[in-house]
Amino acid sequence: MAGKTILSVPRDTPTIQVLNNLKWQPIEIIWKRQIVCSVFKCLHGMSPTYLDIFDFHTHSYNTRNGNNNLILPRIKNEYGRRSFQYYGAKLYNMLPNDVQNIQTISTFKTFIKKCQI
């Protein structure tokens, strides 16, 4: 790992310790943020039309989540769980409602850095 070389620490040093010392994020967190940003762009018309694959739950009941949650597609296998449509909707639904209601991409990106996805 490049961080171990930068800090000149032994190879057996835990990676999470190196990432914390350099104030770097694990790649999984960066990847999840990229997916959530892509979903945001799809919902706000900032992506190509072939990515218009997300729909909101709409109902007339007064629930805690309101109508902010995206519909999760029905899946039959592990490949479906890895799809952008399923995993993106799942991650987006995990965001707090106030973050989901943000309208600009720059504000959205700053707020998702604070959220634990």
Secondary structure, DSSP 8 states (H G I E B T S, - for coil): -HHHHHHT--TTS-HHHHHHHHT---HHHHHHHHHHHHHHHHHTT-S-GGG----B---SS--SSTT--B------SHHHHTSHHHHHHHHHHHS-HHHHT---HHHHHHHHHHS--
